[in-house]
Amino acid sequence: MNLIGIKLKLEILSEHTSGVGAAYHWYGNILNNKINSIVFVVKRINNKELVYQSFSGIEFNLKVYLEPLNDGTKIDFTLNYLKPSPRSYESTNTLF
């Protein structure tokens, strides 16, 4: 994923690429902040909702709400996160 200020790479860790139990390793930079997180899909309701939970790195929970429309899909999301202190982030970063 390459957007202005965002350079992330994705590694798929699970046998399946989507759905509950899918696991991803996201790493790179967002606005000069180093990112290195393992993320799991913990809930999925087809065409309605996806929930992701981090397992390591920056602690977060992402909920994505989908609403099919005639000309596309409306997406709303909530992101709750806790950025670790630099010292604790360095310790989680060395795991990978």
DSSP file (Angstrom, degrees, kcal/mol; ACC not computed):
  #  RESIDUE AA STRUCTURE BP1 BP2  ACC     N-H-->O    O-->H-N    N-H-->O    O-->H-N    TCO  KAPPA ALPHA  PHI   PSI    X-CA   Y-CA   Z-CA
    1    1 A M              0   0    0      0, 0.0     7,-2.2     0, 0.0     2,-0.5   0.000 360.0 360.0 360.0 118.7    0.0    0.0    0.0
    2    2 A N  E     +A    7   0A   0      5,-0.2     2,-0.3     3,-0.0     5,-0.2  -0.888 360.0 144.6-126.6 101.4    1.6    3.3   -1.1
    3    3 A L  E >   -A    6   0A   0      3,-1.9     3,-2.4    -2,-0.5     2,-0.2  -0.766  65.9 -62.8-120.4 170.5   -0.3    6.5   -0.4
    4    4 A I  T 3  S-     0   0    0      1,-0.3     3,-0.1    -2,-0.3    -1,-0.0  -0.386 126.4  -1.5 -57.5 120.2    1.2    9.9    0.6
    5    5 A G  T 3  S+     0   0    0     -2,-0.2    26,-4.5     1,-0.1     2,-0.5   0.435 116.7  98.0  78.7  -0.3    3.0    9.3    3.9
    6    6 A I  E <   +AB   3  30A   0     -3,-2.4    -3,-1.9    24,-0.2     2,-0.4  -0.971  37.1 164.6-126.4 119.5    2.0    5.6    4.1
    7    7 A K  E     +AB   2  29A   0     22,-3.2    22,-2.6    -2,-0.5     2,-0.4  -0.843  18.8 161.5-132.7  96.1    4.3    2.8    3.0
    8    8 A L  E     - B   0  28A   0     -7,-2.2     2,-0.3    -2,-0.4    20,-0.2  -0.886  23.6-157.9-118.8 146.9    3.0   -0.5    4.2
    9    9 A K  E     - B   0  27A   0     18,-3.1    18,-2.1    -2,-0.4     2,-0.4  -0.918  11.8-147.0-119.1 150.7    3.8   -4.0    3.2
   10   10 A L  E     - B   0  26A   0     -2,-0.3     2,-0.5    16,-0.2    16,-0.2  -0.964  11.9-173.7-123.4 131.5    1.5   -7.0    3.9
   11   11 A E  E     - B   0  25A   0     14,-1.9    14,-2.8    -2,-0.4     2,-0.5  -0.995  21.7-138.8-120.8 124.8    2.5  -10.6    4.6
   12   12 A I  E     - B   0  24A   0     -2,-0.5    12,-0.2    12,-0.2     5,-0.1  -0.738  20.8-179.5 -85.2 124.3   -0.3  -13.1    4.8
   13   13 A L        +     0   0    0     10,-2.6     2,-0.2    -2,-0.5    11,-0.2   0.651  55.8  69.5 -99.3 -19.3    0.4  -15.5    7.7
   14   14 A S  S    S-     0   0    0      9,-1.1     8,-0.1     2,-0.3     7,-0.0  -0.572  84.2-116.8-101.5 163.8   -2.7  -17.8    7.5
   15   15 A E  S    S+     0   0    0     -2,-0.2     2,-0.3     2,-0.0    -1,-0.1   0.875 103.6  54.7 -65.0 -37.3   -3.6  -20.4    4.9
   16   16 A H  S    S-     0   0    0      1,-0.1     7,-0.4     5,-0.1    -2,-0.3  -0.759  75.0-147.8 -99.6 148.4   -6.8  -18.5    4.0
   17   17 A T  S    S+     0   0    0     -2,-0.3     2,-0.3     5,-0.1    -1,-0.1   0.564  74.4  21.2 -93.6  -9.9   -6.5  -14.8    3.0
   18   18 A S  S    S+     0   0    0      2,-0.1     5,-0.1    23,-0.0     2,-0.0  -0.948  86.3  51.9-150.4 169.3   -9.8  -13.6    4.3
   19   19 A G  S >  S-     0   0    0     -2,-0.3     3,-2.3    24,-0.1    22,-0.3  -0.146  94.7 -22.9  90.3 172.2  -12.5  -14.3    6.9
   20   20 A V  T 3  S+     0   0    0      1,-0.3    22,-0.2    24,-0.1     3,-0.1  -0.288 131.4  23.8 -57.9 131.8  -12.4  -15.1   10.6
   21   21 A G  T 3  S+     0   0    0     20,-2.9    -1,-0.3     1,-0.4    21,-0.1   0.227  83.3 139.0  95.7 -13.3   -9.0  -16.4   11.6
   22   22 A A    <   -     0   0    0     -3,-2.3    19,-2.1    19,-0.1     2,-0.4  -0.416  38.4-155.3 -63.3 140.0   -7.1  -14.8    8.7
   23   23 A A  E     - C   0  40A   0     -7,-0.4   -10,-2.6    17,-0.2    -9,-1.1  -0.961  12.8-176.1-126.1 138.6   -3.8  -13.4   10.0
   24   24 A Y  E     -BC  12  39A   0     15,-2.9    15,-3.0    -2,-0.4     2,-0.6  -0.952  20.8-146.4-132.5 149.3   -1.7  -10.6    8.5
   25   25 A H  E     -BC  11  38A   0    -14,-2.8   -14,-1.9    -2,-0.3     2,-0.5  -0.957  21.0-170.3-114.5 109.1    1.7   -9.1    9.3
   26   26 A W  E     +BC  10  37A   0     11,-2.5    11,-2.6    -2,-0.6     2,-0.3  -0.856  14.4 163.3 -98.5 131.6    1.6   -5.3    8.4
   27   27 A Y  E     +BC   9  36A   0    -18,-2.1   -18,-3.1    -2,-0.5     2,-0.3  -0.997  23.6  67.5-149.1 151.7    4.9   -3.5    8.5
   28   28 A G  E    S-BC   8  35A   0      7,-2.3     7,-3.2    -2,-0.3     2,-0.4  -0.998  76.5 -46.9 144.4-144.0    6.3   -0.2    7.2
   29   29 A N  E     -BC   7  34A   0    -22,-2.6   -22,-3.2    -2,-0.3     2,-0.4  -0.984  28.0-169.3-134.1 141.0    5.8    3.4    8.0
   30   30 A I  E >  S-BC   6  33A   0      3,-2.3     3,-1.6    -2,-0.4   -24,-0.2  -0.969  86.7 -23.8-126.0 114.6    2.8    5.7    8.4
   31   31 A L  T 3  S-     0   0    0    -26,-4.5   -25,-0.1    -2,-0.4     3,-0.1   0.907 128.0 -50.0  48.9  48.9    3.7    9.4    8.5
   32   32 A N  T 3  S+     0   0    0    -27,-0.4     2,-0.5     1,-0.2    -1,-0.3   0.610 112.0 123.8  66.0  16.1    7.2    8.5    9.7
   33   33 A N  E <   -C   30   0A   0     -3,-1.6    -3,-2.3     2,-0.0    -1,-0.2  -0.937  64.6-124.1-105.3 124.3    5.9    6.2   12.4
   34   34 A K  E     -C   29   0A   0     -2,-0.5     2,-0.4    -5,-0.2    -5,-0.2  -0.471  27.2-163.1 -69.6 132.3    7.3    2.6   12.2
   35   35 A I  E     +C   28   0A   0     -7,-3.2    -7,-2.3    -2,-0.2     2,-0.2  -0.955  22.9 157.4-119.1 134.9    4.5    0.0   12.1
   36   36 A N  E     +C   27   0A   0     -2,-0.4     2,-0.4    -9,-0.2    -9,-0.2  -0.641  22.7 151.1-156.0  91.6    5.0   -3.7   12.7
   37   37 A S  E     -C   26   0A   0    -11,-2.6   -11,-2.5    -2,-0.2     2,-0.5  -0.956  40.8-141.7-133.8 144.9    1.8   -5.5   13.8
   38   38 A I  E     -CD  25  56A   0     18,-0.5    17,-3.5    -2,-0.4    18,-1.0  -0.914  31.5-170.2 -98.8 129.8    0.3   -9.0   13.6
   39   39 A V  E     -CD  24  54A   0    -15,-3.0   -15,-2.9    -2,-0.5     2,-0.3  -0.962  10.3-163.2-129.6 139.3   -3.5   -8.6   12.9
   40   40 A F  E     -CD  23  53A   0     13,-2.6    13,-2.5    -2,-0.4     2,-0.7  -0.919  24.2-125.0-118.6 146.3   -6.3  -11.2   13.0
   41   41 A V  E     + D   0  52A   0    -19,-2.1   -20,-2.9    -2,-0.3    11,-0.2  -0.827  33.6 172.9 -83.1 119.9   -9.8  -11.0   11.5
   42   42 A V  E     +     0   0A   0      9,-2.7     2,-0.3    -2,-0.7    10,-0.2   0.585  60.6  21.6-108.0 -13.7  -12.0  -11.7   14.5
   43   43 A K  E     + D   0  51A   0      8,-1.3     8,-2.4   -24,-0.1     2,-0.3  -0.978  57.6 175.7-154.3 140.9  -15.5  -11.1   13.1
   44   44 A R  E     - D   0  50A   0     -2,-0.3     2,-0.5     6,-0.2     6,-0.2  -0.945   8.8-180.0-149.0 127.0  -17.0  -11.1    9.7
   45   45 A I  E >>  - D   0  49A   0      4,-2.8     3,-2.6    -2,-0.3     4,-2.2  -0.981  46.3-106.4-121.6 114.7  -20.6  -10.6    8.5
   46   46 A N  T 34 S-     0   0    0     -2,-0.5     4,-0.1     1,-0.3    -2,-0.0  -0.081  95.5  -8.0 -47.8 129.3  -20.8  -10.8    4.7
   47   47 A N  T 34 S+     0   0    0      1,-0.1    -1,-0.3    20,-0.1     3,-0.1   0.629 133.9  62.4  59.1  17.6  -21.4   -7.3    3.2
   48   48 A K  T <4 S+     0   0    0     -3,-2.6    18,-2.8     1,-0.3     2,-0.3   0.622 100.6   5.3-133.2 -48.0  -22.0   -5.8    6.6
   49   49 A E  E  <  -DE  45  65A   0     -4,-2.2    -4,-2.8    16,-0.3     2,-0.4  -0.999  39.9-174.8-153.9 141.9  -19.1   -5.8    9.1
   50   50 A L  E     -DE  44  64A   0     14,-2.3    14,-3.2    -2,-0.3     2,-0.4  -0.997  11.4-165.2-132.6 138.0  -15.4   -6.8    9.5
   51   51 A V  E     -DE  43  63A   0     -8,-2.4    -9,-2.7    -2,-0.4    -8,-1.3  -0.991   3.7-171.0-128.5 128.1  -13.5   -6.6   12.8
   52   52 A Y  E     -DE  41  62A   0     10,-3.0    10,-2.3    -2,-0.4     2,-0.4  -0.904   1.0-168.4-115.1 143.3   -9.7   -6.7   13.0
   53   53 A Q  E     -DE  40  61A   0    -13,-2.5   -13,-2.6    -2,-0.4     8,-0.2  -0.999  18.4-130.6-132.5 132.1   -7.7   -7.1   16.3
   54   54 A S  E     -D   39   0A   0      6,-2.5   -15,-0.3    -2,-0.4     3,-0.1  -0.486  15.1-171.9 -78.2 152.7   -3.9   -6.6   16.6
   55   55 A F  E    S+     0   0A   0    -17,-3.5     2,-0.3     1,-0.4   -16,-0.2   0.612  70.0   8.2-114.3 -26.3   -1.9   -9.2   18.4
   56   56 A S  E    S+D   38   0A   0    -18,-1.0   -18,-0.5     2,-0.2    -1,-0.4  -0.952 106.9  27.1-150.4 167.9    1.5   -7.4   18.6
   57   57 A G  S    S+     0   0    0     -2,-0.3     2,-0.3   -20,-0.2   -20,-0.2  -0.563 115.4  15.4  78.3-142.8    3.0   -4.0   17.8
   58   58 A I  S    S-     0   0    0     -2,-0.2     2,-0.5     1,-0.1    -2,-0.2  -0.507  87.0-125.7 -67.1 126.3    0.6   -1.1   18.1
   59   59 A E  E     + F   0  82A   0     23,-1.2    23,-2.7    -2,-0.3     2,-0.3  -0.614  48.2 147.2 -77.8 123.1   -2.5   -2.3   20.0
   60   60 A F  E     - F   0  81A   0     -2,-0.5    -6,-2.5    21,-0.2     2,-0.4  -0.989  39.9-151.4-154.0 163.1   -5.7   -1.6   18.0
   61   61 A N  E     -EF  53  80A   0     19,-2.4    19,-2.4    -2,-0.3     2,-0.5  -0.990  18.5-166.7-134.6 123.7   -9.2   -2.7   17.1
   62   62 A L  E     -EF  52  79A   0    -10,-2.3   -10,-3.0    -2,-0.4     2,-0.5  -0.963   3.6-170.4-119.0 124.5  -10.6   -1.8   13.7
   63   63 A K  E     -EF  51  78A   0     15,-2.6    15,-2.2    -2,-0.5     2,-0.5  -0.968   4.5-167.1-114.7 126.3  -14.3   -2.2   12.9
   64   64 A V  E     -EF  50  77A   0    -14,-3.2   -14,-2.3    -2,-0.5     2,-0.5  -0.958   2.8-161.5-116.2 124.4  -15.4   -1.7    9.3
   65   65 A Y  E     -EF  49  76A   0     11,-3.7    11,-2.4    -2,-0.5     2,-0.4  -0.917   7.5-161.0-108.8 128.6  -19.0   -1.3    8.5
   66   66 A L  E     - F   0  75A   0    -18,-2.8     9,-0.2    -2,-0.5     7,-0.0  -0.891  10.8-175.6-113.5 137.1  -20.2   -1.9    4.9
   67   67 A E  E     - F   0  74A   0      7,-2.4     7,-2.8    -2,-0.4   -19,-0.1  -0.906  22.9-136.7-132.1 105.9  -23.4   -0.7    3.3
   68   68 A P  E     - F   0  73A   0      0, 0.0     2,-0.3     0, 0.0     5,-0.2  -0.369  26.7-175.1 -61.4 134.9  -24.1   -1.9   -0.3
   69   69 A L  E >   - F   0  72A   0      3,-3.2     3,-1.0    -2,-0.1    -2,-0.0  -0.797  39.8-104.3-123.3 167.7  -25.4    0.9   -2.5
   70   70 A N  T 3  S+     0   0    0     -2,-0.3     3,-0.1     1,-0.2    -1,-0.1   0.865 121.5  33.0 -60.3 -36.5  -26.6    0.9   -6.1
   71   71 A D  T 3  S-     0   0    0      1,-0.0     2,-0.3    -3,-0.0    -1,-0.2   0.139 133.7 -48.5-110.5  19.9  -23.4    2.6   -7.4
   72   72 A G  E <  S-F   69   0A   0     -3,-1.0    -3,-3.2     2,-0.0     2,-0.4  -0.996  74.8 -55.4 154.4-147.7  -20.9    1.1   -4.9
   73   73 A T  E     -F   68   0A   0     -2,-0.3     2,-0.4    -5,-0.2    -7,-0.0  -0.999  33.0-138.6-137.3 131.9  -20.4    0.5   -1.2
   74   74 A K  E     -F   67   0A   0     -7,-2.8    -7,-2.4    -2,-0.4     2,-0.5  -0.771  23.3-162.0 -87.0 132.7  -20.5    2.9    1.7
   75   75 A I  E     +F   66   0A   0     -2,-0.4     2,-0.4    -9,-0.2    -9,-0.2  -0.975  14.2 173.4-122.1 124.4  -17.7    2.2    4.2
   76   76 A D  E     +F   65   0A   0    -11,-2.4   -11,-3.7    -2,-0.5     2,-0.3  -0.943  11.6 179.7-119.8 147.4  -17.6    3.6    7.8
   77   77 A F  E     -F   64   0A   0     -2,-0.4     2,-0.4   -13,-0.2   -13,-0.2  -0.993  21.9-152.4-147.4 157.0  -15.0    2.5   10.3
   78   78 A T  E     -F   63   0A   0    -15,-2.2   -15,-2.6    -2,-0.3     2,-0.5  -0.989  12.8-166.7-125.0 139.6  -13.9    3.0   13.9
   79   79 A L  E     -F   62   0A   0     -2,-0.4     2,-0.5   -17,-0.2   -17,-0.2  -0.982   4.8-175.8-129.7 118.7  -10.3    2.6   15.0
   80   80 A N  E     +F   61   0A   0    -19,-2.4   -19,-2.4    -2,-0.5     2,-0.3  -0.966  19.5 163.1-112.3 127.8   -9.3    2.4   18.6
   81   81 A Y  E     -F   60   0A   0     -2,-0.5     2,-0.4   -21,-0.2   -21,-0.2  -0.973  33.3-152.3-145.8 159.4   -5.6    2.2   19.3
   82   82 A L  E     -F   59   0A   0    -23,-2.7   -23,-1.2    -2,-0.3    -2,-0.0  -0.959  19.5-147.4-130.8 111.1   -3.0    2.6   21.9
   83   83 A K        -     0   0    0     -2,-0.4   -25,-0.1   -25,-0.2    -2,-0.0  -0.693  22.8-129.6 -81.2 122.4    0.4    3.7   20.7
   84   84 A P        -     0   0    0      0, 0.0    -1,-0.1     0, 0.0   -26,-0.0  -0.238  28.1 -93.4 -68.1 159.9    3.0    2.1   22.9
   85   85 A S     >  -     0   0    0      1,-0.1     4,-2.6     4,-0.0     5,-0.3  -0.328  42.5-104.8 -64.4 156.8    5.8    4.2   24.5
   86   86 A P  H  > S+     0   0    0      0, 0.0     4,-2.1     0, 0.0     5,-0.1   0.875 120.8  51.5 -54.3 -39.2    9.0    4.2   22.4
   87   87 A R  H  > S+     0   0    0      1,-0.2     4,-1.4     2,-0.2    -2,-0.0   0.937 112.7  42.8 -66.4 -46.2   10.7    1.9   24.8
   88   88 A S  H  > S+     0   0    0      1,-0.2     4,-1.8     2,-0.2    -1,-0.2   0.847 112.7  54.6 -69.8 -31.9    7.9   -0.7   24.8
   89   89 A Y  H  X S+     0   0    0     -4,-2.6     4,-2.5     1,-0.2    -1,-0.2   0.905 104.3  54.4 -67.6 -39.1    7.5   -0.5   21.0
   90   90 A E  H  X S+     0   0    0     -4,-2.1     4,-1.2    -5,-0.3    -1,-0.2   0.892 107.6  50.7 -59.7 -38.3   11.2   -1.2   20.6
   91   91 A S  H  < S+     0   0    0     -4,-1.4     4,-0.3     1,-0.2    -1,-0.2   0.890 113.2  43.9 -69.1 -38.0   10.8   -4.4   22.6
   92   92 A T  H >< S+     0   0    0     -4,-1.8     3,-1.1     1,-0.2     4,-0.3   0.832 109.0  59.3 -74.0 -29.3    7.8   -5.6   20.5
   93   93 A N  H >< S+     0   0    0     -4,-2.5     3,-1.2     1,-0.2    -1,-0.2   0.798  95.8  61.7 -68.3 -28.5    9.6   -4.6   17.3
   94   94 A T  T 3< S+     0   0    0     -4,-1.2    -1,-0.2     1,-0.2    -2,-0.2   0.638  86.7  75.0 -75.0 -11.8   12.5   -6.9   18.0
   95   95 A L  T <         0   0    0     -3,-1.1    -1,-0.2    -4,-0.3    -2,-0.2   0.731 360.0 360.0 -68.9 -20.3   10.2   -9.9   17.9
   96   96 A F    <         0   0    0     -3,-1.2    -1,-0.2    -4,-0.3    -2,-0.2   0.384 360.0 360.0-118.0 360.0   10.0   -9.7   14.1
